[in-house]
Amino acid sequence: MKKALITKEKIVVAAVRVAETVGYANATREQISKKAEVKPATVSHHLGTMPNVRRCIMRRAIKDSNAVVVGQGLADGNIYARKAPAELKDQALNLMRG
């Protein structure tokens, strides 16, 4: 795998971890870069704008069946979260209900 793909993967994984803690809509480029151990400019280079960063977070959360982050997206009305598999959305909603 090319270094650029490895770096992007590392950043996306870090972004999801940050989103689990602070919320996907509240994750910042600086928080993500710190978690991924890269410069903020590297996050921008690989993921682009913050709206695109949030799309990447949600898509990865769905791929990984991360109900915590998907639940945050559902609460925020995220279009990708709304398109998540029904079982994952149910898990997310159950987590939100406590």
Buried (B, 14 or more C-beta within 10 A) or exposed (E): EEEEEEBBBBBBBBBBBBBBEEBBBEBBBEBBBBBBEBEBEBBBBBBEEBEEBBBBBBBBBBEBEBBBBBBBBBBEEBEBBEEBEEEBBEBBBEEBEE
